[in-house]
Amino acid sequence: MEKTPLALKLGAFVALSGAELTVLEALHKRRRTFIAGRDLVHQGQSDQAAYILVSGWACSYKLLQNGQRQIVDFQIPGDFLGLRSVLLHMSDHSIEPITDIEVTEVTVADLLVAFSQTPRLATAVFWAASRDEAMVVEHLIDIGRRNAAERMAHFLLELGARLSLVGLGSKAGFACPLSQYLLADALGLSAVHVNRVLRTLREKGMVTFRDGLVTFDSYSRLTEFAEFDPVYLDHTGPLLR
């Protein structure tokens, strides 16, 4: 259990004990699979469960009345799907699998039992949720104040740091199933502009995104270019031992 993406993620905030890992494992009793492209959570939906993403990628998005879509974030293994919506009793966004995914279904009752048994686990989930909120702030800055190239560079560096935490990436790069259309919806750009920006970053020798693989050609130069400071991700080690 300690090597699963969720345990690795929560372990960055709280050093999980054997008892806490046992409780965490009990949350994984209801496994489900969803195919790519079919929403598992719909905007406005109520009385739903939350999910823990075990494998695959998903995205959360808001759909406007005119049919336009704004991707709020991408979810990777170890992330919760729809946790806020469960606590608020209604989903304020939709969640779509980008790839075929495997999840664990978690009800509010499951979470309350787990948190009552292991308050430190509740603290870890709270910290992880706070980190996700900090990422949303950075995404607002991306769209509002960073130019297109800086926006793309910062996004790829953040994604790389998130994947590294759960053992799916490194400063060399990571596998990435995102299309240019998905990147465009997330970064407030057109697909044509995304293509142009990726080509510019590649020609500058900083990062290459090709055939589903992001390669950091010069991690240090890309970090400097994007002014990427990962302190907001809180990945320096367990804050509670």
Biotite code that builds the C-alpha atoms (Angstrom):
import biotite.structure as struc

atoms = struc.array([
    struc.Atom([0.000, 0.000, 0.000], chain_id="A", res_id=1, res_name="MET", atom_name="CA", element="C"),
    struc.Atom([2.821, 2.413, 0.821], chain_id="A", res_id=2, res_name="GLU", atom_name="CA", element="C"),
    struc.Atom([3.954, 2.383, -2.834], chain_id="A", res_id=3, res_name="LYS", atom_name="CA", element="C"),
    struc.Atom([0.575, 3.328, -4.307], chain_id="A", res_id=4, res_name="THR", atom_name="CA", element="C"),
    struc.Atom([0.237, 6.837, -5.807], chain_id="A", res_id=5, res_name="PRO", atom_name="CA", element="C"),
    struc.Atom([-2.230, 7.965, -3.115], chain_id="A", res_id=6, res_name="LEU", atom_name="CA", element="C"),
    struc.Atom([0.032, 6.839, -0.255], chain_id="A", res_id=7, res_name="ALA", atom_name="CA", element="C"),
    struc.Atom([3.052, 8.485, -1.900], chain_id="A", res_id=8, res_name="LEU", atom_name="CA", element="C"),
    struc.Atom([1.117, 11.717, -2.328], chain_id="A", res_id=9, res_name="LYS", atom_name="CA", element="C"),
    struc.Atom([-0.294, 11.835, 1.213], chain_id="A", res_id=10, res_name="LEU", atom_name="CA", element="C"),
    struc.Atom([3.082, 10.738, 2.582], chain_id="A", res_id=11, res_name="GLY", atom_name="CA", element="C"),
    struc.Atom([4.525, 14.053, 1.406], chain_id="A", res_id=12, res_name="ALA", atom_name="CA", element="C"),
    struc.Atom([2.377, 15.756, 4.041], chain_id="A", res_id=13, res_name="PHE", atom_name="CA", element="C"),
    struc.Atom([2.112, 13.178, 6.832], chain_id="A", res_id=14, res_name="VAL", atom_name="CA", element="C"),
    struc.Atom([4.444, 10.239, 7.535], chain_id="A", res_id=15, res_name="ALA", atom_name="CA", element="C"),
    struc.Atom([1.841, 7.476, 7.407], chain_id="A", res_id=16, res_name="LEU", atom_name="CA", element="C"),
    struc.Atom([2.005, 4.721, 10.015], chain_id="A", res_id=17, res_name="SER", atom_name="CA", element="C"),
    struc.Atom([1.136, 1.078, 9.422], chain_id="A", res_id=18, res_name="GLY", atom_name="CA", element="C"),
    struc.Atom([-2.293, 1.604, 10.996], chain_id="A", res_id=19, res_name="ALA", atom_name="CA", element="C"),
    struc.Atom([-2.953, 4.598, 8.766], chain_id="A", res_id=20, res_name="GLU", atom_name="CA", element="C"),
    struc.Atom([-1.910, 2.660, 5.677], chain_id="A", res_id=21, res_name="LEU", atom_name="CA", element="C"),
    struc.Atom([-4.311, -0.114, 6.692], chain_id="A", res_id=22, res_name="THR", atom_name="CA", element="C"),
    struc.Atom([-7.191, 2.363, 6.910], chain_id="A", res_id=23, res_name="VAL", atom_name="CA", element="C"),
    struc.Atom([-6.127, 3.845, 3.570], chain_id="A", res_id=24, res_name="LEU", atom_name="CA", element="C"),
    struc.Atom([-6.129, 0.375, 2.029], chain_id="A", res_id=25, res_name="GLU", atom_name="CA", element="C"),
    struc.Atom([-9.693, -0.182, 3.271], chain_id="A", res_id=26, res_name="ALA", atom_name="CA", element="C"),
    struc.Atom([-10.810, 2.781, 1.141], chain_id="A", res_id=27, res_name="LEU", atom_name="CA", element="C"),
    struc.Atom([-9.815, 0.800, -1.953], chain_id="A", res_id=28, res_name="HIS", atom_name="CA", element="C"),
    struc.Atom([-12.477, -1.891, -1.607], chain_id="A", res_id=29, res_name="LYS", atom_name="CA", element="C"),
    struc.Atom([-14.764, -0.788, -4.484], chain_id="A", res_id=30, res_name="ARG", atom_name="CA", element="C"),
    struc.Atom([-12.856, -0.717, -7.776], chain_id="A", res_id=31, res_name="ARG", atom_name="CA", element="C"),
    struc.Atom([-14.449, 0.604, -10.948], chain_id="A", res_id=32, res_name="ARG", atom_name="CA", element="C"),
    struc.Atom([-13.270, 1.349, -14.481], chain_id="A", res_id=33, res_name="THR", atom_name="CA", element="C"),
    struc.Atom([-14.368, 4.103, -16.870], chain_id="A", res_id=34, res_name="PHE", atom_name="CA", element="C"),
    struc.Atom([-13.560, 4.503, -20.534], chain_id="A", res_id=35, res_name="ILE", atom_name="CA", element="C"),
    struc.Atom([-11.956, 7.604, -22.033], chain_id="A", res_id=36, res_name="ALA", atom_name="CA", element="C"),
    struc.Atom([-14.316, 10.353, -23.137], chain_id="A", res_id=37, res_name="GLY", atom_name="CA", element="C"),
    struc.Atom([-17.336, 9.418, -21.013], chain_id="A", res_id=38, res_name="ARG", atom_name="CA", element="C"),
    struc.Atom([-17.926, 11.670, -17.980], chain_id="A", res_id=39, res_name="ASP", atom_name="CA", element="C"),
    struc.Atom([-17.990, 9.961, -14.608], chain_id="A", res_id=40, res_name="LEU", atom_name="CA", element="C"),
    struc.Atom([-19.163, 13.137, -12.838], chain_id="A", res_id=41, res_name="VAL", atom_name="CA", element="C"),
    struc.Atom([-21.518, 15.692, -14.410], chain_id="A", res_id=42, res_name="HIS", atom_name="CA", element="C"),
    struc.Atom([-21.763, 19.378, -13.563], chain_id="A", res_id=43, res_name="GLN", atom_name="CA", element="C"),
    struc.Atom([-24.844, 19.875, -11.355], chain_id="A", res_id=44, res_name="GLY", atom_name="CA", element="C"),
    struc.Atom([-24.962, 16.214, -10.314], chain_id="A", res_id=45, res_name="GLN", atom_name="CA", element="C"),
    struc.Atom([-25.932, 15.440, -6.705], chain_id="A", res_id=46, res_name="SER", atom_name="CA", element="C"),
    struc.Atom([-25.832, 12.382, -4.442], chain_id="A", res_id=47, res_name="ASP", atom_name="CA", element="C"),
    struc.Atom([-22.633, 11.025, -5.928], chain_id="A", res_id=48, res_name="GLN", atom_name="CA", element="C"),
    struc.Atom([-19.550, 9.255, -4.621], chain_id="A", res_id=49, res_name="ALA", atom_name="CA", element="C"),
    struc.Atom([-16.002, 10.526, -4.754], chain_id="A", res_id=50, res_name="ALA", atom_name="CA", element="C"),
    struc.Atom([-13.242, 8.548, -6.410], chain_id="A", res_id=51, res_name="TYR", atom_name="CA", element="C"),
    struc.Atom([-9.549, 7.896, -5.927], chain_id="A", res_id=52, res_name="ILE", atom_name="CA", element="C"),
    struc.Atom([-7.748, 7.708, -9.255], chain_id="A", res_id=53, res_name="LEU", atom_name="CA", element="C"),
    struc.Atom([-5.706, 4.494, -9.278], chain_id="A", res_id=54, res_name="VAL", atom_name="CA", element="C"),
    struc.Atom([-4.476, 4.528, -12.877], chain_id="A", res_id=55, res_name="SER", atom_name="CA", element="C"),
    struc.Atom([-4.959, 6.687, -15.960], chain_id="A", res_id=56, res_name="GLY", atom_name="CA", element="C"),
    struc.Atom([-5.590, 10.420, -16.413], chain_id="A", res_id=57, res_name="TRP", atom_name="CA", element="C"),
    struc.Atom([-8.728, 12.563, -16.131], chain_id="A", res_id=58, res_name="ALA", atom_name="CA", element="C"),
    struc.Atom([-9.634, 16.229, -16.364], chain_id="A", res_id=59, res_name="CYS", atom_name="CA", element="C"),
    struc.Atom([-12.093, 18.420, -14.472], chain_id="A", res_id=60, res_name="SER", atom_name="CA", element="C"),
    struc.Atom([-13.842, 21.115, -16.477], chain_id="A", res_id=61, res_name="TYR", atom_name="CA", element="C"),
    struc.Atom([-16.612, 23.695, -16.521], chain_id="A", res_id=62, res_name="LYS", atom_name="CA", element="C"),
    struc.Atom([-19.003, 23.837, -19.454], chain_id="A", res_id=63, res_name="LEU", atom_name="CA", element="C"),
    struc.Atom([-20.463, 27.220, -20.400], chain_id="A", res_id=64, res_name="LEU", atom_name="CA", element="C"),
    struc.Atom([-23.950, 27.723, -21.806], chain_id="A", res_id=65, res_name="GLN", atom_name="CA", element="C"),
    struc.Atom([-22.514, 28.469, -25.256], chain_id="A", res_id=66, res_name="ASN", atom_name="CA", element="C"),
    struc.Atom([-20.803, 25.081, -25.266], chain_id="A", res_id=67, res_name="GLY", atom_name="CA", element="C"),
    struc.Atom([-17.295, 26.339, -24.597], chain_id="A", res_id=68, res_name="GLN", atom_name="CA", element="C"),
    struc.Atom([-15.199, 24.378, -22.133], chain_id="A", res_id=69, res_name="ARG", atom_name="CA", element="C"),
    struc.Atom([-12.582, 25.494, -19.634], chain_id="A", res_id=70, res_name="GLN", atom_name="CA", element="C"),
    struc.Atom([-10.433, 22.708, -18.199], chain_id="A", res_id=71, res_name="ILE", atom_name="CA", element="C"),
    struc.Atom([-9.770, 23.524, -14.551], chain_id="A", res_id=72, res_name="VAL", atom_name="CA", element="C"),
    struc.Atom([-7.143, 20.858, -13.899], chain_id="A", res_id=73, res_name="ASP", atom_name="CA", element="C"),
    struc.Atom([-5.871, 17.442, -14.883], chain_id="A", res_id=74, res_name="PHE", atom_name="CA", element="C"),
    struc.Atom([-5.973, 14.532, -12.445], chain_id="A", res_id=75, res_name="GLN", atom_name="CA", element="C"),
    struc.Atom([-3.251, 11.895, -12.229], chain_id="A", res_id=76, res_name="ILE", atom_name="CA", element="C"),
    struc.Atom([-2.971, 8.678, -10.177], chain_id="A", res_id=77, res_name="PRO", atom_name="CA", element="C"),
    struc.Atom([-3.261, 9.395, -6.461], chain_id="A", res_id=78, res_name="GLY", atom_name="CA", element="C"),
    struc.Atom([-5.688, 12.295, -6.895], chain_id="A", res_id=79, res_name="ASP", atom_name="CA", element="C"),
    struc.Atom([-9.235, 12.461, -5.563], chain_id="A", res_id=80, res_name="PHE", atom_name="CA", element="C"),
    struc.Atom([-12.012, 12.994, -8.098], chain_id="A", res_id=81, res_name="LEU", atom_name="CA", element="C"),
    struc.Atom([-15.116, 14.864, -6.983], chain_id="A", res_id=82, res_name="GLY", atom_name="CA", element="C"),
    struc.Atom([-14.151, 15.116, -3.300], chain_id="A", res_id=83, res_name="LEU", atom_name="CA", element="C"),
    struc.Atom([-15.313, 18.730, -2.939], chain_id="A", res_id=84, res_name="ARG", atom_name="CA", element="C"),
    struc.Atom([-18.553, 17.944, -4.733], chain_id="A", res_id=85, res_name="SER", atom_name="CA", element="C"),
    struc.Atom([-19.353, 15.151, -2.276], chain_id="A", res_id=86, res_name="VAL", atom_name="CA", element="C"),
    struc.Atom([-18.803, 17.408, 0.709], chain_id="A", res_id=87, res_name="LEU", atom_name="CA", element="C"),
    struc.Atom([-20.912, 20.179, -0.871], chain_id="A", res_id=88, res_name="LEU", atom_name="CA", element="C"),
    struc.Atom([-23.618, 17.711, -2.051], chain_id="A", res_id=89, res_name="HIS", atom_name="CA", element="C"),
    struc.Atom([-23.497, 18.941, -5.666], chain_id="A", res_id=90, res_name="MET", atom_name="CA", element="C"),
    struc.Atom([-20.845, 18.921, -8.337], chain_id="A", res_id=91, res_name="SER", atom_name="CA", element="C"),
    struc.Atom([-19.845, 22.355, -9.655], chain_id="A", res_id=92, res_name="ASP", atom_name="CA", element="C"),
    struc.Atom([-17.820, 20.793, -12.495], chain_id="A", res_id=93, res_name="HIS", atom_name="CA", element="C"),
    struc.Atom([-17.626, 17.715, -14.690], chain_id="A", res_id=94, res_name="SER", atom_name="CA", element="C"),
    struc.Atom([-14.893, 15.066, -14.718], chain_id="A", res_id=95, res_name="ILE", atom_name="CA", element="C"),
    struc.Atom([-13.919, 13.240, -17.902], chain_id="A", res_id=96, res_name="GLU", atom_name="CA", element="C"),
    struc.Atom([-11.400, 10.407, -18.260], chain_id="A", res_id=97, res_name="PRO", atom_name="CA", element="C"),
    struc.Atom([-8.695, 11.324, -20.778], chain_id="A", res_id=98, res_name="ILE", atom_name="CA", element="C"),
    struc.Atom([-7.569, 7.707, -20.906], chain_id="A", res_id=99, res_name="THR", atom_name="CA", element="C"),
    struc.Atom([-9.311, 4.579, -19.697], chain_id="A", res_id=100, res_name="ASP", atom_name="CA", element="C"),
    struc.Atom([-9.076, 4.807, -15.922], chain_id="A", res_id=101, res_name="ILE", atom_name="CA", element="C"),
    struc.Atom([-9.374, 2.639, -12.835], chain_id="A", res_id=102, res_name="GLU", atom_name="CA", element="C"),
    struc.Atom([-10.756, 4.267, -9.713], chain_id="A", res_id=103, res_name="VAL", atom_name="CA", element="C"),
    struc.Atom([-11.816, 3.406, -6.207], chain_id="A", res_id=104, res_name="THR", atom_name="CA", element="C"),
    struc.Atom([-15.298, 4.596, -5.241], chain_id="A", res_id=105, res_name="GLU", atom_name="CA", element="C"),
    struc.Atom([-15.428, 6.343, -1.861], chain_id="A", res_id=106, res_name="VAL", atom_name="CA", element="C"),
    struc.Atom([-18.572, 7.543, -0.066], chain_id="A", res_id=107, res_name="THR", atom_name="CA", element="C"),
    struc.Atom([-18.853, 10.255, 2.549], chain_id="A", res_id=108, res_name="VAL", atom_name="CA", element="C"),
    struc.Atom([-19.479, 7.527, 5.147], chain_id="A", res_id=109, res_name="ALA", atom_name="CA", element="C"),
    struc.Atom([-16.233, 5.802, 4.114], chain_id="A", res_id=110, res_name="ASP", atom_name="CA", element="C"),
    struc.Atom([-14.296, 9.044, 4.593], chain_id="A", res_id=111, res_name="LEU", atom_name="CA", element="C"),
    struc.Atom([-15.889, 9.858, 7.948], chain_id="A", res_id=112, res_name="LEU", atom_name="CA", element="C"),
    struc.Atom([-15.049, 6.395, 9.304], chain_id="A", res_id=113, res_name="VAL", atom_name="CA", element="C"),
    struc.Atom([-11.474, 6.635, 8.030], chain_id="A", res_id=114, res_name="ALA", atom_name="CA", element="C"),
    struc.Atom([-10.990, 10.120, 9.466], chain_id="A", res_id=115, res_name="PHE", atom_name="CA", element="C"),
    struc.Atom([-12.446, 9.181, 12.846], chain_id="A", res_id=116, res_name="SER", atom_name="CA", element="C"),
    struc.Atom([-10.099, 6.198, 13.077], chain_id="A", res_id=117, res_name="GLN", atom_name="CA", element="C"),
    struc.Atom([-7.004, 8.081, 11.955], chain_id="A", res_id=118, res_name="THR", atom_name="CA", element="C"),
    struc.Atom([-7.146, 11.882, 12.396], chain_id="A", res_id=119, res_name="PRO", atom_name="CA", element="C"),
    struc.Atom([-3.632, 12.178, 10.931], chain_id="A", res_id=120, res_name="ARG", atom_name="CA", element="C"),
    struc.Atom([-4.971, 10.740, 7.678], chain_id="A", res_id=121, res_name="LEU", atom_name="CA", element="C"),
    struc.Atom([-7.634, 13.452, 7.653], chain_id="A", res_id=122, res_name="ALA", atom_name="CA", element="C"),
    struc.Atom([-4.842, 15.996, 8.140], chain_id="A", res_id=123, res_name="THR", atom_name="CA", element="C"),
    struc.Atom([-2.981, 14.575, 5.143], chain_id="A", res_id=124, res_name="ALA", atom_name="CA", element="C"),
    struc.Atom([-6.068, 14.818, 2.929], chain_id="A", res_id=125, res_name="VAL", atom_name="CA", element="C"),
    struc.Atom([-6.648, 18.383, 4.139], chain_id="A", res_id=126, res_name="PHE", atom_name="CA", element="C"),
    struc.Atom([-3.057, 19.319, 3.289], chain_id="A", res_id=127, res_name="TRP", atom_name="CA", element="C"),
    struc.Atom([-3.352, 17.695, -0.135], chain_id="A", res_id=128, res_name="ALA", atom_name="CA", element="C"),
    struc.Atom([-6.579, 19.621, -0.795], chain_id="A", res_id=129, res_name="ALA", atom_name="CA", element="C"),
    struc.Atom([-4.850, 22.841, 0.251], chain_id="A", res_id=130, res_name="SER", atom_name="CA", element="C"),
    struc.Atom([-2.055, 22.118, -2.223], chain_id="A", res_id=131, res_name="ARG", atom_name="CA", element="C"),
    struc.Atom([-4.626, 21.607, -4.963], chain_id="A", res_id=132, res_name="ASP", atom_name="CA", element="C"),
    struc.Atom([-6.110, 25.004, -4.101], chain_id="A", res_id=133, res_name="GLU", atom_name="CA", element="C"),
    struc.Atom([-2.640, 26.558, -4.348], chain_id="A", res_id=134, res_name="ALA", atom_name="CA", element="C"),
    struc.Atom([-2.310, 25.039, -7.828], chain_id="A", res_id=135, res_name="MET", atom_name="CA", element="C"),
    struc.Atom([-5.568, 26.672, -8.894], chain_id="A", res_id=136, res_name="VAL", atom_name="CA", element="C"),
    struc.Atom([-4.107, 30.036, -7.827], chain_id="A", res_id=137, res_name="VAL", atom_name="CA", element="C"),
    struc.Atom([-1.068, 29.396, -10.024], chain_id="A", res_id=138, res_name="GLU", atom_name="CA", element="C"),
    struc.Atom([-3.335, 28.450, -12.923], chain_id="A", res_id=139, res_name="HIS", atom_name="CA", element="C"),
    struc.Atom([-5.133, 31.796, -12.553], chain_id="A", res_id=140, res_name="LEU", atom_name="CA", element="C"),
    struc.Atom([-1.769, 33.545, -12.726], chain_id="A", res_id=141, res_name="ILE", atom_name="CA", element="C"),
    struc.Atom([-0.903, 31.436, -15.785], chain_id="A", res_id=142, res_name="ASP", atom_name="CA", element="C"),
    struc.Atom([-3.922, 32.663, -17.707], chain_id="A", res_id=143, res_name="ILE", atom_name="CA", element="C"),
    struc.Atom([-3.925, 36.220, -16.373], chain_id="A", res_id=144, res_name="GLY", atom_name="CA", element="C"),
    struc.Atom([-0.282, 37.257, -16.260], chain_id="A", res_id=145, res_name="ARG", atom_name="CA", element="C"),
    struc.Atom([2.077, 34.798, -17.996], chain_id="A", res_id=146, res_name="ARG", atom_name="CA", element="C"),
    struc.Atom([2.581, 34.910, -21.743], chain_id="A", res_id=147, res_name="ASN", atom_name="CA", element="C"),
    struc.Atom([1.831, 31.786, -23.771], chain_id="A", res_id=148, res_name="ALA", atom_name="CA", element="C"),
    struc.Atom([5.347, 30.317, -23.666], chain_id="A", res_id=149, res_name="ALA", atom_name="CA", element="C"),
    struc.Atom([5.780, 30.988, -19.935], chain_id="A", res_id=150, res_name="GLU", atom_name="CA", element="C"),
    struc.Atom([2.318, 29.547, -19.323], chain_id="A", res_id=151, res_name="ARG", atom_name="CA", element="C"),
    struc.Atom([3.156, 26.316, -21.132], chain_id="A", res_id=152, res_name="MET", atom_name="CA", element="C"),
    struc.Atom([6.562, 25.977, -19.474], chain_id="A", res_id=153, res_name="ALA", atom_name="CA", element="C"),
    struc.Atom([5.138, 26.533, -15.976], chain_id="A", res_id=154, res_name="HIS", atom_name="CA", element="C"),
    struc.Atom([2.323, 24.061, -16.590], chain_id="A", res_id=155, res_name="PHE", atom_name="CA", element="C"),
    struc.Atom([4.669, 21.296, -17.799], chain_id="A", res_id=156, res_name="LEU", atom_name="CA", element="C"),
    struc.Atom([7.028, 21.837, -14.863], chain_id="A", res_id=157, res_name="LEU", atom_name="CA", element="C"),
    struc.Atom([4.156, 21.668, -12.366], chain_id="A", res_id=158, res_name="GLU", atom_name="CA", element="C"),
    struc.Atom([2.812, 18.520, -14.003], chain_id="A", res_id=159, res_name="LEU", atom_name="CA", element="C"),
    struc.Atom([6.274, 16.973, -13.908], chain_id="A", res_id=160, res_name="GLY", atom_name="CA", element="C"),
    struc.Atom([6.618, 17.748, -10.191], chain_id="A", res_id=161, res_name="ALA", atom_name="CA", element="C"),
    struc.Atom([3.216, 16.219, -9.443], chain_id="A", res_id=162, res_name="ARG", atom_name="CA", element="C"),
    struc.Atom([4.062, 13.052, -11.379], chain_id="A", res_id=163, res_name="LEU", atom_name="CA", element="C"),
    struc.Atom([7.492, 12.769, -9.743], chain_id="A", res_id=164, res_name="SER", atom_name="CA", element="C"),
    struc.Atom([5.844, 12.776, -6.318], chain_id="A", res_id=165, res_name="LEU", atom_name="CA", element="C"),
    struc.Atom([3.872, 9.613, -7.173], chain_id="A", res_id=166, res_name="VAL", atom_name="CA", element="C"),
    struc.Atom([6.724, 7.865, -8.977], chain_id="A", res_id=167, res_name="GLY", atom_name="CA", element="C"),
    struc.Atom([5.583, 8.585, -12.537], chain_id="A", res_id=168, res_name="LEU", atom_name="CA", element="C"),
    struc.Atom([8.049, 11.267, -13.610], chain_id="A", res_id=169, res_name="GLY", atom_name="CA", element="C"),
    struc.Atom([11.402, 12.906, -12.989], chain_id="A", res_id=170, res_name="SER", atom_name="CA", element="C"),
    struc.Atom([13.422, 15.970, -13.977], chain_id="A", res_id=171, res_name="LYS", atom_name="CA", element="C"),
    struc.Atom([14.206, 14.096, -17.196], chain_id="A", res_id=172, res_name="ALA", atom_name="CA", element="C"),
    struc.Atom([10.533, 14.014, -18.233], chain_id="A", res_id=173, res_name="GLY", atom_name="CA", element="C"),
    struc.Atom([7.336, 11.992, -18.117], chain_id="A", res_id=174, res_name="PHE", atom_name="CA", element="C"),
    struc.Atom([4.770, 10.163, -20.240], chain_id="A", res_id=175, res_name="ALA", atom_name="CA", element="C"),
    struc.Atom([1.846, 12.448, -21.077], chain_id="A", res_id=176, res_name="CYS", atom_name="CA", element="C"),
    struc.Atom([-1.399, 11.541, -22.906], chain_id="A", res_id=177, res_name="PRO", atom_name="CA", element="C"),
    struc.Atom([-2.588, 15.162, -23.301], chain_id="A", res_id=178, res_name="LEU", atom_name="CA", element="C"),
    struc.Atom([-3.458, 16.345, -26.801], chain_id="A", res_id=179, res_name="SER", atom_name="CA", element="C"),
    struc.Atom([-2.821, 19.882, -28.010], chain_id="A", res_id=180, res_name="GLN", atom_name="CA", element="C"),
    struc.Atom([-6.587, 20.467, -27.879], chain_id="A", res_id=181, res_name="TYR", atom_name="CA", element="C"),
    struc.Atom([-6.674, 19.533, -24.176], chain_id="A", res_id=182, res_name="LEU", atom_name="CA", element="C"),
    struc.Atom([-3.696, 21.789, -23.479], chain_id="A", res_id=183, res_name="LEU", atom_name="CA", element="C"),
    struc.Atom([-5.470, 24.587, -25.321], chain_id="A", res_id=184, res_name="ALA", atom_name="CA", element="C"),
    struc.Atom([-8.636, 24.193, -23.209], chain_id="A", res_id=185, res_name="ASP", atom_name="CA", element="C"),
    struc.Atom([-6.576, 24.240, -20.011], chain_id="A", res_id=186, res_name="ALA", atom_name="CA", element="C"),
    struc.Atom([-4.266, 27.143, -20.849], chain_id="A", res_id=187, res_name="LEU", atom_name="CA", element="C"),
    struc.Atom([-6.680, 29.486, -22.595], chain_id="A", res_id=188, res_name="GLY", atom_name="CA", element="C"),
    struc.Atom([-4.949, 29.163, -25.972], chain_id="A", res_id=189, res_name="LEU", atom_name="CA", element="C"),
    struc.Atom([-5.932, 27.892, -29.394], chain_id="A", res_id=190, res_name="SER", atom_name="CA", element="C"),
    struc.Atom([-4.613, 24.512, -30.552], chain_id="A", res_id=191, res_name="ALA", atom_name="CA", element="C"),
    struc.Atom([-2.631, 26.302, -33.262], chain_id="A", res_id=192, res_name="VAL", atom_name="CA", element="C"),
    struc.Atom([-1.033, 28.560, -30.644], chain_id="A", res_id=193, res_name="HIS", atom_name="CA", element="C"),
    struc.Atom([-0.193, 25.548, -28.478], chain_id="A", res_id=194, res_name="VAL", atom_name="CA", element="C"),
    struc.Atom([1.591, 23.946, -31.423], chain_id="A", res_id=195, res_name="ASN", atom_name="CA", element="C"),
    struc.Atom([3.549, 27.129, -32.072], chain_id="A", res_id=196, res_name="ARG", atom_name="CA", element="C"),
    struc.Atom([4.544, 27.539, -28.415], chain_id="A", res_id=197, res_name="VAL", atom_name="CA", element="C"),
    struc.Atom([5.710, 23.922, -28.077], chain_id="A", res_id=198, res_name="LEU", atom_name="CA", element="C"),
    struc.Atom([7.798, 24.326, -31.223], chain_id="A", res_id=199, res_name="ARG", atom_name="CA", element="C"),
    struc.Atom([9.378, 27.512, -29.835], chain_id="A", res_id=200, res_name="THR", atom_name="CA", element="C"),
    struc.Atom([10.281, 25.846, -26.519], chain_id="A", res_id=201, res_name="LEU", atom_name="CA", element="C"),
    struc.Atom([11.725, 22.866, -28.390], chain_id="A", res_id=202, res_name="ARG", atom_name="CA", element="C"),
    struc.Atom([13.793, 25.061, -30.705], chain_id="A", res_id=203, res_name="GLU", atom_name="CA", element="C"),
    struc.Atom([15.163, 26.933, -27.693], chain_id="A", res_id=204, res_name="LYS", atom_name="CA", element="C"),
    struc.Atom([16.385, 23.589, -26.340], chain_id="A", res_id=205, res_name="GLY", atom_name="CA", element="C"),
    struc.Atom([14.281, 23.625, -23.171], chain_id="A", res_id=206, res_name="MET", atom_name="CA", element="C"),
    struc.Atom([11.534, 21.001, -23.549], chain_id="A", res_id=207, res_name="VAL", atom_name="CA", element="C"),
    struc.Atom([10.255, 18.589, -26.196], chain_id="A", res_id=208, res_name="THR", atom_name="CA", element="C"),
    struc.Atom([6.708, 17.187, -26.249], chain_id="A", res_id=209, res_name="PHE", atom_name="CA", element="C"),
    struc.Atom([6.450, 14.477, -28.883], chain_id="A", res_id=210, res_name="ARG", atom_name="CA", element="C"),
    struc.Atom([4.678, 11.121, -29.244], chain_id="A", res_id=211, res_name="ASP", atom_name="CA", element="C"),
    struc.Atom([3.155, 11.262, -25.768], chain_id="A", res_id=212, res_name="GLY", atom_name="CA", element="C"),
    struc.Atom([6.442, 11.999, -24.003], chain_id="A", res_id=213, res_name="LEU", atom_name="CA", element="C"),
    struc.Atom([7.572, 15.244, -22.367], chain_id="A", res_id=214, res_name="VAL", atom_name="CA", element="C"),
    struc.Atom([11.374, 15.495, -22.281], chain_id="A", res_id=215, res_name="THR", atom_name="CA", element="C"),
    struc.Atom([13.038, 18.248, -20.273], chain_id="A", res_id=216, res_name="PHE", atom_name="CA", element="C"),
    struc.Atom([15.983, 19.094, -22.534], chain_id="A", res_id=217, res_name="ASP", atom_name="CA", element="C"),
    struc.Atom([17.207, 21.662, -20.001], chain_id="A", res_id=218, res_name="SER", atom_name="CA", element="C"),
    struc.Atom([15.264, 21.524, -16.749], chain_id="A", res_id=219, res_name="TYR", atom_name="CA", element="C"),
    struc.Atom([17.222, 24.400, -15.200], chain_id="A", res_id=220, res_name="SER", atom_name="CA", element="C"),
    struc.Atom([16.731, 26.737, -18.175], chain_id="A", res_id=221, res_name="ARG", atom_name="CA", element="C"),
    struc.Atom([13.023, 25.914, -18.391], chain_id="A", res_id=222, res_name="LEU", atom_name="CA", element="C"),
    struc.Atom([12.631, 26.552, -14.648], chain_id="A", res_id=223, res_name="THR", atom_name="CA", element="C"),
    struc.Atom([14.368, 29.916, -14.957], chain_id="A", res_id=224, res_name="GLU", atom_name="CA", element="C"),
    struc.Atom([12.347, 30.850, -18.037], chain_id="A", res_id=225, res_name="PHE", atom_name="CA", element="C"),
    struc.Atom([9.008, 30.043, -16.356], chain_id="A", res_id=226, res_name="ALA", atom_name="CA", element="C"),
    struc.Atom([10.097, 31.459, -12.971], chain_id="A", res_id=227, res_name="GLU", atom_name="CA", element="C"),
    struc.Atom([8.896, 28.164, -11.547], chain_id="A", res_id=228, res_name="PHE", atom_name="CA", element="C"),
    struc.Atom([9.148, 27.969, -7.763], chain_id="A", res_id=229, res_name="ASP", atom_name="CA", element="C"),
    struc.Atom([7.714, 24.627, -6.558], chain_id="A", res_id=230, res_name="PRO", atom_name="CA", element="C"),
    struc.Atom([7.382, 25.768, -2.946], chain_id="A", res_id=231, res_name="VAL", atom_name="CA", element="C"),
    struc.Atom([3.585, 26.058, -3.362], chain_id="A", res_id=232, res_name="TYR", atom_name="CA", element="C"),
    struc.Atom([3.422, 22.315, -4.045], chain_id="A", res_id=233, res_name="LEU", atom_name="CA", element="C"),
    struc.Atom([4.719, 21.501, -0.521], chain_id="A", res_id=234, res_name="ASP", atom_name="CA", element="C"),
    struc.Atom([6.803, 18.518, -1.665], chain_id="A", res_id=235, res_name="HIS", atom_name="CA", element="C"),
    struc.Atom([9.786, 19.067, 0.645], chain_id="A", res_id=236, res_name="THR", atom_name="CA", element="C"),
    struc.Atom([8.926, 16.204, 2.997], chain_id="A", res_id=237, res_name="GLY", atom_name="CA", element="C"),
    struc.Atom([6.390, 15.161, 5.634], chain_id="A", res_id=238, res_name="PRO", atom_name="CA", element="C"),
    struc.Atom([5.129, 18.164, 7.572], chain_id="A", res_id=239, res_name="LEU", atom_name="CA", element="C"),
    struc.Atom([3.816, 15.890, 10.340], chain_id="A", res_id=240, res_name="LEU", atom_name="CA", element="C"),
    struc.Atom([5.878, 12.926, 11.491], chain_id="A", res_id=241, res_name="ARG", atom_name="CA", element="C"),
])
